């Protein structure tokens, strides 16, 4: 039987459970991104920031705590959601997980009446750029030295009404 994948929102957890998931996310974040780009997954993300959503994906494993396989962070600002982060744990990449998580986010935001999803991506992050383009995001702006000298930032936007 294929493993069961589950996507949840830390807002729906009790405080202790949310802190446990945030700590696990934080460990992956530190391994994946350079220190100055690592997002701080602190307690304030749970309930205190109602416009910020932290989603996480787990894979049920019999007899032990489920594995964390991916997470995403977005902030809702009226009709636009700013997608700050999408990350798949290295061992689970290239299996369609990123695409599944993005589809879930798109569907959820569309249902909630959001029109646009916007994000910035480093021009050198080819896997992420390809994933976003395949999910319907379009490149709208290119800013040289956006992240650091020599590191281009690309603004991408998905129109949920048009793609729905
Ligand atoms: C970008 C990332 C989220 C992709 O997740 P993933 O689960 O591996 O992606 P998927 O398996 O759903 O891939 C979907 C499509 O994206 C593209 N893609 C994904 N990884 C790729 C890679 N390494 N090289 C080229 N294309 C890639 C492919 O078109 C792929 O479809 P295919 O496998 O049928 O060819 C993952 O590589 C990651 O977490 N990277 C580090 C963090 C990061 O850069 N996040 C984005 C900025 S915040």
Backbone and ligand atoms as CSV (ligand in chain L), in Angstrom:
chain,resi,resn,atom,element,x,y,z
A,1,UNK,N,N,0.850,-1.201,0.000
A,1,UNK,CA,C,0.000,0.000,0.000
A,1,UNK,C,C,0.884,1.250,0.000
A,2,UNK,N,N,0.599,2.265,-0.836
A,2,UNK,CA,C,1.455,3.469,-0.827
A,2,UNK,C,C,1.323,4.216,0.499
A,3,UNK,N,N,2.395,4.899,0.918
A,3,UNK,CA,C,2.321,5.629,2.188
A,3,UNK,C,C,1.276,6.741,2.116
A,4,UNK,N,N,0.658,7.020,3.262
A,4,UNK,CA,C,-0.355,8.070,3.291
A,4,UNK,C,C,0.310,9.414,3.535
A,5,UNK,N,N,0.086,10.346,2.618
A,5,UNK,CA,C,0.615,11.701,2.783
A,5,UNK,C,C,-0.488,12.577,3.343
A,6,UNK,N,N,-0.085,13.446,4.239
A,6,UNK,CA,C,-1.074,14.267,4.913
A,6,UNK,C,C,-0.577,15.711,4.979
A,7,UNK,N,N,-1.435,16.673,4.616
A,7,UNK,CA,C,-1.033,18.079,4.708
A,7,UNK,C,C,-1.870,18.745,5.790
A,8,UNK,N,N,-1.216,19.414,6.726
A,8,UNK,CA,C,-1.926,20.097,7.819
A,8,UNK,C,C,-1.378,21.503,8.007
A,9,UNK,N,N,-2.066,22.214,8.888
A,9,UNK,CA,C,-1.761,23.613,9.162
A,9,UNK,C,C,-1.400,23.694,10.654
A,10,UNK,N,N,-0.298,24.328,11.010
A,10,UNK,CA,C,0.063,24.334,12.443
A,10,UNK,C,C,-0.996,25.043,13.289
A,11,UNK,N,N,-1.819,25.895,12.653
A,11,UNK,CA,C,-2.867,26.570,13.406
A,11,UNK,C,C,-3.905,25.608,13.962
A,12,UNK,N,N,-4.005,24.435,13.361
A,12,UNK,CA,C,-5.023,23.503,13.843
A,12,UNK,C,C,-4.490,22.597,14.948
A,13,UNK,N,N,-3.247,22.808,15.371
A,13,UNK,CA,C,-2.653,21.967,16.414
A,13,UNK,C,C,-2.747,22.627,17.783
A,14,UNK,N,N,-2.604,21.805,18.815
A,14,UNK,CA,C,-2.461,22.357,20.169
A,14,UNK,C,C,-1.035,22.919,20.276
A,15,UNK,N,N,-0.841,23.814,21.247
A,15,UNK,CA,C,0.438,24.515,21.350
A,15,UNK,C,C,1.657,23.574,21.332
A,16,UNK,N,N,1.645,22.545,22.182
A,16,UNK,CA,C,2.811,21.664,22.279
A,16,UNK,C,C,3.095,20.922,20.981
A,17,UNK,N,N,2.014,20.511,20.320
A,17,UNK,CA,C,2.189,19.808,19.035
A,17,UNK,C,C,2.755,20.771,17.992
A,18,UNK,N,N,2.244,22.002,18.007
A,18,UNK,CA,C,2.712,23.001,17.044
A,18,UNK,C,C,4.205,23.280,17.267
A,19,UNK,N,N,4.612,23.380,18.522
A,19,UNK,CA,C,6.023,23.663,18.814
A,19,UNK,C,C,6.929,22.521,18.363
A,20,UNK,N,N,6.431,21.303,18.524
A,20,UNK,CA,C,7.207,20.128,18.093
A,20,UNK,C,C,7.410,20.154,16.567
A,21,UNK,N,N,6.338,20.435,15.832
A,21,UNK,CA,C,6.436,20.496,14.364
A,21,UNK,C,C,7.336,21.664,13.945
A,22,UNK,N,N,7.177,22.821,14.601
A,22,UNK,CA,C,8.011,23.983,14.260
A,22,UNK,C,C,9.495,23.675,14.480
A,23,UNK,N,N,9.789,22.919,15.536
A,23,UNK,CA,C,11.194,22.564,15.810
A,23,UNK,C,C,11.724,21.641,14.714
A,24,UNK,N,N,10.876,20.717,14.260
A,24,UNK,CA,C,11.316,19.801,13.198
A,24,UNK,C,C,11.515,20.576,11.887
A,25,UNK,N,N,10.601,21.481,11.600
A,25,UNK,CA,C,10.723,22.306,10.390
A,25,UNK,C,C,12.013,23.130,10.459
A,26,UNK,N,N,12.255,23.703,11.621
A,26,UNK,CA,C,13.414,24.559,11.816
A,26,UNK,C,C,14.727,23.817,11.544
A,27,UNK,N,N,14.782,22.561,11.946
A,27,UNK,CA,C,16.000,21.769,11.702
A,27,UNK,C,C,16.230,21.587,10.199
A,28,UNK,N,N,15.148,21.302,9.462
A,28,UNK,CA,C,15.268,21.126,8.008
A,28,UNK,C,C,15.656,22.457,7.364
A,29,UNK,N,N,15.031,23.528,7.824
A,29,UNK,CA,C,15.284,24.869,7.281
A,29,UNK,C,C,16.770,25.223,7.403
A,30,UNK,N,N,17.344,24.953,8.571
A,30,UNK,CA,C,18.756,25.303,8.808
A,30,UNK,C,C,19.682,24.492,7.920
A,31,UNK,N,N,19.295,23.250,7.624
A,31,UNK,CA,C,20.109,22.401,6.758
A,31,UNK,C,C,20.012,22.847,5.304
A,32,UNK,N,N,18.847,23.419,4.933
A,32,UNK,CA,C,18.567,23.695,3.524
A,32,UNK,C,C,19.026,25.071,3.059
A,33,UNK,N,N,18.867,26.078,3.910
A,33,UNK,CA,C,19.117,27.458,3.477
A,33,UNK,C,C,20.303,28.069,4.219
A,34,UNK,N,N,21.018,28.999,3.543
A,34,UNK,CA,C,22.092,29.701,4.249
A,34,UNK,C,C,21.523,30.465,5.449
A,35,UNK,N,N,22.336,30.647,6.468
A,35,UNK,CA,C,21.871,31.234,7.728
A,35,UNK,C,C,21.062,32.509,7.537
A,36,UNK,N,N,21.549,33.407,6.656
A,36,UNK,CA,C,20.847,34.690,6.513
A,36,UNK,C,C,19.519,34.570,5.759
A,37,UNK,N,N,19.256,33.387,5.171
A,37,UNK,CA,C,17.987,33.209,4.460
A,37,UNK,C,C,17.057,32.246,5.174
A,38,UNK,N,N,17.554,31.658,6.266
A,38,UNK,CA,C,16.716,30.687,6.989
A,38,UNK,C,C,15.609,31.444,7.730
A,39,UNK,N,N,14.413,30.982,7.563
A,39,UNK,CA,C,13.232,31.578,8.185
A,39,UNK,C,C,13.225,31.148,9.656
A,40,UNK,N,N,12.864,32.080,10.557
A,40,UNK,CA,C,12.807,31.713,11.973
A,40,UNK,C,C,11.446,31.109,12.303
A,41,UNK,N,N,11.409,29.815,12.541
A,41,UNK,CA,C,10.127,29.167,12.821
A,41,UNK,C,C,9.833,29.182,14.319
A,42,UNK,N,N,9.569,30.374,14.841
A,42,UNK,CA,C,9.338,30.529,16.273
A,42,UNK,C,C,7.873,30.348,16.656
A,43,UNK,N,N,7.640,30.340,17.964
A,43,UNK,CA,C,6.312,30.084,18.511
A,43,UNK,C,C,5.262,31.087,18.024
A,44,UNK,N,N,5.714,32.335,17.716
A,44,UNK,CA,C,4.750,33.362,17.318
A,44,UNK,C,C,3.971,32.985,16.053
A,45,UNK,N,N,4.523,32.020,15.284
A,45,UNK,CA,C,3.819,31.617,14.059
A,45,UNK,C,C,2.540,30.849,14.374
A,46,UNK,N,N,2.470,30.335,15.588
A,46,UNK,CA,C,1.290,29.570,15.987
A,46,UNK,C,C,0.263,30.529,16.590
A,47,UNK,N,N,-0.846,30.712,15.914
A,47,UNK,CA,C,-1.986,31.534,16.343
A,47,UNK,C,C,-1.753,33.036,16.378
A,48,UNK,N,N,-0.576,33.505,16.799
A,48,UNK,CA,C,-0.412,34.950,16.993
A,48,UNK,C,C,-0.347,35.711,15.680
A,49,UNK,N,N,-0.039,35.014,14.609
A,49,UNK,CA,C,0.025,35.686,13.303
A,49,UNK,C,C,-1.054,35.069,12.421
A,50,UNK,N,N,-2.280,35.559,12.542
A,50,UNK,CA,C,-3.383,34.904,11.838
A,50,UNK,C,C,-3.288,34.943,10.320
A,51,UNK,N,N,-2.541,35.913,9.762
A,51,UNK,CA,C,-2.428,35.964,8.301
A,51,UNK,C,C,-1.309,35.081,7.767
A,52,UNK,N,N,-0.491,34.583,8.685
A,52,UNK,CA,C,0.618,33.726,8.266
A,52,UNK,C,C,0.217,32.265,8.428
A,53,UNK,N,N,0.431,31.507,7.403
A,53,UNK,CA,C,0.087,30.094,7.449
A,53,UNK,C,C,1.335,29.236,7.293
A,54,UNK,N,N,1.523,28.288,8.188
A,54,UNK,CA,C,2.609,27.316,8.053
A,54,UNK,C,C,1.960,25.962,7.797
A,55,UNK,N,N,2.176,25.432,6.615
A,55,UNK,CA,C,1.627,24.117,6.277
A,55,UNK,C,C,2.752,23.098,6.323
A,56,UNK,N,N,2.423,21.896,6.726
A,56,UNK,CA,C,3.458,20.856,6.734
A,56,UNK,C,C,2.864,19.547,6.242
A,57,UNK,N,N,3.733,18.770,5.658
A,57,UNK,CA,C,3.293,17.517,5.067
A,57,UNK,C,C,4.008,16.378,5.774
A,58,UNK,N,N,3.263,15.367,6.134
A,58,UNK,CA,C,3.879,14.216,6.804
A,58,UNK,C,C,3.523,12.939,6.051
A,59,UNK,N,N,4.290,11.921,6.354
A,59,UNK,CA,C,4.066,10.610,5.743
A,59,UNK,C,C,3.908,9.644,6.901
A,60,UNK,N,N,2.787,8.978,6.929
A,60,UNK,CA,C,2.498,8.067,8.043
A,60,UNK,C,C,3.438,6.862,7.995
A,61,UNK,N,N,4.062,6.587,9.116
A,61,UNK,CA,C,4.937,5.425,9.202
A,61,UNK,C,C,4.434,4.580,10.363
A,62,UNK,N,N,4.183,3.321,10.072
A,62,UNK,CA,C,3.598,2.457,11.093
A,62,UNK,C,C,4.515,2.321,12.310
A,63,UNK,N,N,3.947,2.474,13.484
A,63,UNK,CA,C,4.690,2.205,14.710
A,63,UNK,C,C,5.580,3.330,15.205
A,64,UNK,N,N,5.679,4.435,14.495
A,64,UNK,CA,C,6.463,5.551,15.030
A,64,UNK,C,C,5.908,6.876,14.519
A,65,UNK,N,N,6.457,7.961,15.060
A,65,UNK,CA,C,5.975,9.276,14.684
A,65,UNK,C,C,6.159,9.476,13.174
A,66,UNK,N,N,5.162,10.101,12.540
A,66,UNK,CA,C,5.247,10.247,11.093
A,66,UNK,C,C,6.405,11.165,10.699
A,67,UNK,N,N,6.950,10.902,9.517
A,67,UNK,CA,C,8.064,11.712,9.008
A,67,UNK,C,C,7.572,13.048,8.487
A,68,UNK,N,N,8.353,14.094,8.741
A,68,UNK,CA,C,8.091,15.392,8.111
A,68,UNK,C,C,8.713,15.325,6.718
A,69,UNK,N,N,7.918,15.620,5.688
A,69,UNK,CA,C,8.521,15.538,4.358
A,69,UNK,C,C,8.570,16.875,3.616
A,70,UNK,N,N,7.727,17.828,4.021
A,70,UNK,CA,C,7.748,19.131,3.329
A,70,UNK,C,C,7.010,20.176,4.163
A,71,UNK,N,N,7.266,21.449,3.830
A,71,UNK,CA,C,6.520,22.519,4.500
A,71,UNK,C,C,6.477,23.742,3.598
A,72,UNK,N,N,5.580,24.652,3.939
A,72,UNK,CA,C,5.437,25.887,3.160
A,72,UNK,C,C,4.934,26.983,4.088
A,73,UNK,N,N,5.289,28.219,3.751
A,73,UNK,CA,C,4.833,29.371,4.529
A,73,UNK,C,C,4.291,30.418,3.576
A,74,UNK,N,N,3.093,30.920,3.866
A,74,UNK,CA,C,2.605,32.061,3.091
A,74,UNK,C,C,1.904,33.046,3.993
A,75,UNK,N,N,1.856,34.293,3.512
A,75,UNK,CA,C,1.183,35.353,4.260
A,75,UNK,C,C,0.085,35.902,3.374
A,76,UNK,N,N,-1.096,35.971,3.906
A,76,UNK,CA,C,-2.238,36.467,3.145
A,76,UNK,C,C,-2.382,37.973,3.357
A,77,UNK,N,N,-2.409,38.729,2.245
A,77,UNK,CA,C,-2.634,40.177,2.332
A,77,UNK,C,C,-3.758,40.523,1.377
A,78,UNK,N,N,-4.941,40.621,1.894
A,78,UNK,CA,C,-6.153,40.834,1.076
A,78,UNK,C,C,-6.225,39.784,-0.037
A,79,UNK,N,N,-6.277,40.227,-1.290
A,79,UNK,CA,C,-6.464,39.270,-2.392
A,79,UNK,C,C,-5.202,38.565,-2.858
A,80,UNK,N,N,-4.086,38.830,-2.169
A,80,UNK,CA,C,-2.821,38.220,-2.587
A,80,UNK,C,C,-2.215,37.415,-1.444
A,81,UNK,N,N,-1.650,36.278,-1.793
A,81,UNK,CA,C,-0.892,35.505,-0.807
A,81,UNK,C,C,0.567,35.554,-1.214
A,82,UNK,N,N,1.430,35.903,-0.272
A,82,UNK,CA,C,2.871,35.923,-0.551
A,82,UNK,C,C,3.447,34.594,-0.081
A,83,UNK,N,N,3.906,33.820,-1.046
A,83,UNK,CA,C,4.454,32.504,-0.707
A,83,UNK,C,C,5.934,32.676,-0.382
A,84,UNK,N,N,6.250,32.589,0.909
A,84,UNK,CA,C,7.625,32.858,1.343
A,84,UNK,C,C,8.536,31.651,1.212
A,85,UNK,N,N,7.946,30.483,1.333
A,85,UNK,CA,C,8.811,29.310,1.412
A,85,UNK,C,C,8.098,28.054,0.972
A,86,UNK,N,N,8.801,27.242,0.216
A,86,UNK,CA,C,8.347,25.884,-0.076
A,86,UNK,C,C,9.598,25.025,0.048
A,87,UNK,N,N,9.522,23.983,0.825
A,87,UNK,CA,C,10.709,23.146,0.981
A,87,UNK,C,C,10.312,21.684,1.155
A,88,UNK,N,N,11.009,20.837,0.410
A,88,UNK,CA,C,10.792,19.393,0.519
A,88,UNK,C,C,12.078,18.806,1.116
A,89,UNK,N,N,11.948,17.964,2.129
A,89,UNK,CA,C,13.111,17.312,2.752
A,89,UNK,C,C,13.868,16.556,1.653
A,90,UNK,N,N,15.194,16.689,1.675
A,90,UNK,CA,C,16.019,16.206,0.557
A,90,UNK,C,C,15.691,14.771,0.107
A,91,UNK,N,N,15.524,13.873,1.059
A,91,UNK,CA,C,15.293,12.459,0.708
A,91,UNK,C,C,13.987,12.238,-0.042
A,92,UNK,N,N,13.085,13.213,-0.016
A,92,UNK,CA,C,11.772,13.036,-0.659
A,92,UNK,C,C,11.616,13.862,-1.935
A,93,UNK,N,N,12.709,14.480,-2.367
A,93,UNK,CA,C,12.581,15.333,-3.557
A,93,UNK,C,C,12.436,14.510,-4.832
A,94,UNK,N,N,11.932,15.198,-5.857
A,94,UNK,CA,C,11.790,14.611,-7.199
A,94,UNK,C,C,10.806,13.439,-7.217
A,95,UNK,N,N,9.819,13.492,-6.316
A,95,UNK,CA,C,8.786,12.446,-6.297
A,95,UNK,C,C,7.399,13.069,-6.398
A,96,UNK,N,N,7.361,14.339,-6.802
A,96,UNK,CA,C,6.058,14.984,-6.967
A,96,UNK,C,C,5.504,15.641,-5.713
A,97,UNK,N,N,6.287,15.619,-4.622
A,97,UNK,CA,C,5.803,16.179,-3.355
A,97,UNK,C,C,5.618,17.694,-3.457
A,98,UNK,N,N,6.621,18.379,-4.019
A,98,UNK,CA,C,6.533,19.841,-4.155
A,98,UNK,C,C,5.303,20.239,-4.965
A,99,UNK,N,N,5.089,19.514,-6.040
A,99,UNK,CA,C,3.951,19.818,-6.901
A,99,UNK,C,C,2.621,19.588,-6.157
A,100,UNK,N,N,2.578,18.525,-5.389
A,100,UNK,CA,C,1.363,18.205,-4.616
A,100,UNK,C,C,1.073,19.299,-3.577
A,101,UNK,N,N,2.141,19.763,-2.918
A,101,UNK,CA,C,1.973,20.798,-1.896
A,101,UNK,C,C,1.504,22.111,-2.540
A,102,UNK,N,N,2.082,22.446,-3.689
A,102,UNK,CA,C,1.652,23.676,-4.373
A,102,UNK,C,C,0.197,23.582,-4.839
A,103,UNK,N,N,-0.210,22.430,-5.344
A,103,UNK,CA,C,-1.607,22.272,-5.790
A,103,UNK,C,C,-2.553,22.453,-4.611
A,104,UNK,N,N,-2.157,21.893,-3.476
A,104,UNK,CA,C,-2.992,22.020,-2.278
A,104,UNK,C,C,-3.142,23.498,-1.890
A,105,UNK,N,N,-2.023,24.233,-1.908
A,105,UNK,CA,C,-2.049,25.653,-1.531
A,105,UNK,C,C,-2.925,26.438,-2.508
A,106,UNK,N,N,-2.769,26.159,-3.783
A,106,UNK,CA,C,-3.562,26.867,-4.806
A,106,UNK,C,C,-5.053,26.620,-4.596
A,107,UNK,N,N,-5.403,25.365,-4.365
A,107,UNK,CA,C,-6.804,25.007,-4.202
A,107,UNK,C,C,-7.390,25.671,-2.964
A,108,UNK,N,N,-6.624,25.632,-1.901
A,108,UNK,CA,C,-7.084,26.193,-0.636
A,108,UNK,C,C,-7.278,27.708,-0.739
A,109,UNK,N,N,-6.299,28.392,-1.348
A,109,UNK,CA,C,-6.402,29.850,-1.460
A,109,UNK,C,C,-7.534,30.249,-2.410
A,110,UNK,N,N,-7.719,29.464,-3.450
A,110,UNK,CA,C,-8.802,29.765,-4.403
A,110,UNK,C,C,-10.151,29.679,-3.674
A,111,UNK,N,N,-10.309,28.617,-2.888
A,111,UNK,CA,C,-11.555,28.438,-2.126
A,111,UNK,C,C,-11.778,29.573,-1.146
A,112,UNK,N,N,-10.672,30.104,-0.616
A,112,UNK,CA,C,-10.784,31.197,0.367
A,112,UNK,C,C,-10.940,32.565,-0.301
A,113,UNK,N,N,-11.033,32.587,-1.626
A,113,UNK,CA,C,-11.289,33.838,-2.334
A,113,UNK,C,C,-10.056,34.662,-2.650
A,114,UNK,N,N,-8.885,34.049,-2.558
A,114,UNK,CA,C,-7.644,34.764,-2.875
A,114,UNK,C,C,-7.468,34.781,-4.397
A,115,UNK,N,N,-6.951,35.894,-4.944
A,115,UNK,CA,C,-6.803,35.916,-6.404
A,115,UNK,C,C,-5.386,35.614,-6.898
A,116,UNK,N,N,-4.385,36.163,-6.186
A,116,UNK,CA,C,-3.007,35.989,-6.685
A,116,UNK,C,C,-2.114,35.312,-5.651
A,117,UNK,N,N,-1.174,34.534,-6.144
A,117,UNK,CA,C,-0.081,34.063,-5.287
A,117,UNK,C,C,1.187,34.671,-5.875
A,118,UNK,N,N,1.940,35.339,-5.022
A,118,UNK,CA,C,3.185,35.962,-5.480
A,118,UNK,C,C,4.366,35.397,-4.701
A,119,UNK,N,N,5.514,35.318,-5.353
A,119,UNK,CA,C,6.718,34.851,-4.657
A,119,UNK,C,C,7.960,35.452,-5.307
A,120,UNK,N,N,9.050,35.418,-4.576
A,120,UNK,CA,C,10.366,35.786,-5.111
A,120,UNK,C,C,11.229,34.545,-5.063
A,121,UNK,N,N,11.945,34.312,-6.152
A,121,UNK,CA,C,12.824,33.139,-6.161
A,121,UNK,C,C,14.200,33.550,-6.689
A,122,UNK,N,N,15.224,32.940,-6.124
A,122,UNK,CA,C,16.599,33.168,-6.558
A,122,UNK,C,C,16.752,32.574,-7.963
A,123,UNK,N,N,17.261,33.376,-8.890
A,123,UNK,CA,C,17.427,32.925,-10.271
A,123,UNK,C,C,18.242,31.639,-10.385
A,124,UNK,N,N,19.099,31.379,-9.391
A,124,UNK,CA,C,19.947,30.188,-9.458
A,124,UNK,C,C,19.233,28.933,-8.945
A,125,UNK,N,N,18.047,29.092,-8.383
A,125,UNK,CA,C,17.334,27.915,-7.860
A,125,UNK,C,C,16.476,27.287,-8.966
A,126,UNK,N,N,17.165,26.587,-9.846
A,126,UNK,CA,C,16.489,26.011,-11.019
A,126,UNK,C,C,15.341,25.063,-10.659
A,127,UNK,N,N,15.541,24.133,-9.705
A,127,UNK,CA,C,14.424,23.223,-9.400
A,127,UNK,C,C,13.164,23.980,-8.983
A,128,UNK,N,N,13.345,24.998,-8.136
A,128,UNK,CA,C,12.178,25.756,-7.662
A,128,UNK,C,C,11.542,26.530,-8.818
A,129,UNK,N,N,12.373,27.162,-9.653
A,129,UNK,CA,C,11.815,27.934,-10.781
A,129,UNK,C,C,11.035,27.038,-11.722
A,130,UNK,N,N,11.573,25.840,-11.956
A,130,UNK,CA,C,10.871,24.908,-12.857
A,130,UNK,C,C,9.555,24.458,-12.234
A,131,UNK,N,N,9.621,24.148,-10.947
A,131,UNK,CA,C,8.393,23.720,-10.264
A,131,UNK,C,C,7.331,24.815,-10.324
A,132,UNK,N,N,7.713,26.055,-10.047
A,132,UNK,CA,C,6.744,27.159,-10.059
A,132,UNK,C,C,6.174,27.369,-11.466
A,133,UNK,N,N,7.065,27.322,-12.463
A,133,UNK,CA,C,6.591,27.523,-13.838
A,133,UNK,C,C,5.608,26.412,-14.219
A,134,UNK,N,N,5.933,25.186,-13.833
A,134,UNK,CA,C,5.027,24.067,-14.151
A,134,UNK,C,C,3.694,24.178,-13.435
A,135,UNK,N,N,3.710,24.890,-12.307
A,135,UNK,CA,C,2.464,25.057,-11.543
A,135,UNK,C,C,1.658,26.270,-12.011
A,136,UNK,N,N,2.147,26.952,-13.055
A,136,UNK,CA,C,1.371,28.049,-13.634
A,136,UNK,C,C,1.856,29.447,-13.275
A,137,UNK,N,N,2.926,29.560,-12.484
A,137,UNK,CA,C,3.457,30.880,-12.124
A,137,UNK,C,C,4.163,31.496,-13.335
A,138,UNK,N,N,4.031,32.817,-13.470
A,138,UNK,CA,C,4.711,33.521,-14.554
A,138,UNK,C,C,5.730,34.490,-13.989
A,139,UNK,N,N,6.868,34.624,-14.689
A,139,UNK,CA,C,7.895,35.564,-14.243
A,139,UNK,C,C,7.470,36.974,-14.619
A,140,UNK,N,N,7.445,37.870,-13.647
A,140,UNK,CA,C,6.953,39.229,-13.896
A,140,UNK,C,C,8.034,40.296,-13.770
A,141,UNK,N,N,9.087,40.009,-13.000
A,141,UNK,CA,C,10.098,41.038,-12.726
A,141,UNK,C,C,11.414,40.339,-12.391
A,142,UNK,N,N,12.526,40.937,-12.872
A,142,UNK,CA,C,13.839,40.358,-12.589
A,142,UNK,C,C,14.690,41.460,-11.973
A,143,UNK,N,N,15.170,41.253,-10.757
A,143,UNK,CA,C,15.965,42.297,-10.101
A,143,UNK,C,C,17.365,41.761,-9.767
A,144,UNK,N,N,18.393,42.286,-10.494
A,144,UNK,CA,C,19.757,41.838,-10.205
A,144,UNK,C,C,20.153,42.214,-8.771
A,145,UNK,N,N,20.992,41.414,-8.163
A,145,UNK,CA,C,21.515,41.656,-6.802
A,145,UNK,C,C,20.400,41.751,-5.751
A,146,UNK,N,N,19.292,41.135,-5.989
A,146,UNK,CA,C,18.155,41.213,-5.065
A,146,UNK,C,C,18.478,40.536,-3.724
A,147,UNK,N,N,19.069,39.351,-3.781
A,147,UNK,CA,C,19.359,38.610,-2.538
A,147,UNK,C,C,20.721,38.994,-1.954
A,148,UNK,N,N,21.664,39.226,-2.863
A,148,UNK,CA,C,23.044,39.569,-2.488
A,148,UNK,C,C,23.741,39.930,-3.800
A,149,UNK,N,N,24.911,40.540,-3.743
A,149,UNK,CA,C,25.589,40.860,-4.997
A,149,UNK,C,C,25.718,39.604,-5.874
A,150,UNK,N,N,25.261,39.717,-7.111
A,150,UNK,CA,C,25.357,38.601,-8.046
A,150,UNK,C,C,24.203,37.611,-7.964
A,151,UNK,N,N,23.277,37.847,-7.054
A,151,UNK,CA,C,22.161,36.886,-6.914
A,151,UNK,C,C,20.826,37.560,-7.252
A,152,UNK,N,N,20.340,37.150,-8.412
A,152,UNK,CA,C,19.135,37.761,-8.978
A,152,UNK,C,C,17.864,37.269,-8.283
A,153,UNK,N,N,16.916,38.190,-8.120
A,153,UNK,CA,C,15.600,37.817,-7.599
A,153,UNK,C,C,14.574,37.873,-8.719
A,154,UNK,N,N,13.742,36.859,-8.789
A,154,UNK,CA,C,12.698,36.852,-9.818
A,154,UNK,C,C,11.335,36.826,-9.130
A,155,UNK,N,N,10.489,37.776,-9.521
A,155,UNK,CA,C,9.135,37.817,-8.948
A,155,UNK,C,C,8.214,37.007,-9.855
A,156,UNK,N,N,7.498,36.077,-9.248
A,156,UNK,CA,C,6.583,35.230,-10.033
A,156,UNK,C,C,5.176,35.354,-9.470
A,157,UNK,N,N,4.204,35.309,-10.358
A,157,UNK,CA,C,2.818,35.494,-9.930
A,157,UNK,C,C,1.929,34.437,-10.584
A,158,UNK,N,N,1.005,33.945,-9.802
A,158,UNK,CA,C,-0.014,33.031,-10.325
A,158,UNK,C,C,-1.380,33.674,-10.120
A,159,UNK,N,N,-2.135,33.772,-11.209
A,159,UNK,CA,C,-3.485,34.325,-11.119
A,159,UNK,C,C,-4.449,33.161,-10.924
A,160,UNK,N,N,-4.990,33.037,-9.714
A,160,UNK,CA,C,-5.835,31.881,-9.391
A,160,UNK,C,C,-7.174,31.926,-10.117
A,161,UNK,N,N,-7.649,33.119,-10.415
A,161,UNK,CA,C,-8.947,33.203,-11.106
A,161,UNK,C,C,-8.795,32.748,-12.548
A,162,UNK,N,N,-7.682,33.179,-13.164
A,162,UNK,CA,C,-7.473,32.801,-14.562
A,162,UNK,C,C,-7.216,31.300,-14.694
A,163,UNK,N,N,-6.413,30.758,-13.720
A,163,UNK,CA,C,-6.060,29.347,-13.830
A,163,UNK,C,C,-7.128,28.414,-13.290
A,164,UNK,N,N,-8.096,28.979,-12.569
A,164,UNK,CA,C,-9.145,28.121,-12.028
A,164,UNK,C,C,-10.104,27.735,-13.115
L,1,LIG,C1,C,12.176,23.128,-5.185
L,1,LIG,C2,C,11.638,21.930,-4.420
L,1,LIG,C3,C,10.584,22.402,-3.422
L,1,LIG,C4,C,10.999,20.940,-5.429
L,1,LIG,O1,O,10.338,19.903,-4.700
L,1,LIG,P1,P,10.171,18.433,-5.305
L,1,LIG,O2,O,9.231,17.685,-4.442
L,1,LIG,O3,O,11.496,17.828,-5.531
L,1,LIG,O4,O,9.496,18.752,-6.709
L,1,LIG,P2,P,8.598,17.770,-7.580
L,1,LIG,O5,O,9.092,16.356,-7.449
L,1,LIG,O6,O,7.161,18.014,-7.275
L,1,LIG,O7,O,8.949,18.297,-9.034
L,1,LIG,C5,C,8.009,18.901,-9.881
L,1,LIG,C6,C,8.721,19.394,-11.125
L,1,LIG,O8,O,9.621,20.459,-10.794
L,1,LIG,C7,C,10.812,20.335,-11.582
L,1,LIG,N1,N,11.964,19.974,-10.747
L,1,LIG,C8,C,11.968,19.607,-9.449
L,1,LIG,N2,N,13.233,19.367,-9.032
L,1,LIG,C9,C,14.030,19.588,-10.082
L,1,LIG,C10,C,15.436,19.512,-10.276
L,1,LIG,N3,N,16.273,19.150,-9.283
L,1,LIG,N4,N,15.938,19.823,-11.489
L,1,LIG,C11,C,15.124,20.192,-12.505
L,1,LIG,N5,N,13.758,20.278,-12.384
L,1,LIG,C12,C,13.235,19.981,-11.186
L,1,LIG,C13,C,10.550,19.214,-12.574
L,1,LIG,O9,O,9.915,19.773,-13.701
L,1,LIG,C14,C,9.601,18.348,-11.774
L,1,LIG,O10,O,8.812,17.496,-12.551
L,1,LIG,P3,P,9.420,16.069,-13.034
L,1,LIG,O11,O,10.027,15.395,-11.834
L,1,LIG,O12,O,8.215,15.353,-13.569
L,1,LIG,O13,O,10.442,16.395,-14.080
L,1,LIG,C15,C,12.799,21.167,-3.702
L,1,LIG,O14,O,13.831,20.909,-4.629
L,1,LIG,C16,C,13.379,21.926,-2.507
L,1,LIG,O15,O,12.839,21.857,-1.409
L,1,LIG,N6,N,14.505,22.630,-2.731
L,1,LIG,C17,C,15.197,23.358,-1.664
L,1,LIG,C18,C,14.384,24.521,-1.149
L,1,LIG,C19,C,14.027,25.535,-2.212
L,1,LIG,O16,O,14.802,25.867,-3.093
L,1,LIG,N7,N,12.809,26.048,-2.111
L,1,LIG,C20,C,12.308,27.070,-2.992
L,1,LIG,C21,C,12.693,28.446,-2.556
L,1,LIG,S1,S,11.965,28.902,-1.011
